[in-house]
Amino acid sequence: MLINNRRPSGEGHGEPDFQVKLNWLFVILAAMVIFGLAIWASIDWRS
């Protein structure tokens, strides 16, 4: 029963899992962009 219940659930869970990975990728990318802009701004301030 549990295995039968997990099989259809696993199919539906495949997409959200991929979305979660994509969300993490966007979060990391956004953090890197913000960090890079902060460093770029500080370098601009120095010169």
C-alpha positions, 0 to 999 in steps of 0.5 A: 500500500505504501509503495503503491501510494508513493509511486504516483506521489513520486511522479507528482513530487518530481516536478516540485523537487525540480522547482525547489532546486531551481528556486535554490539556484535562483536564491544563490544566483541572486545572493551572488549578484547582490554580493558582487554589486556590493563589492563593485560599489565599494570598489567604485567608492574607493576610486 
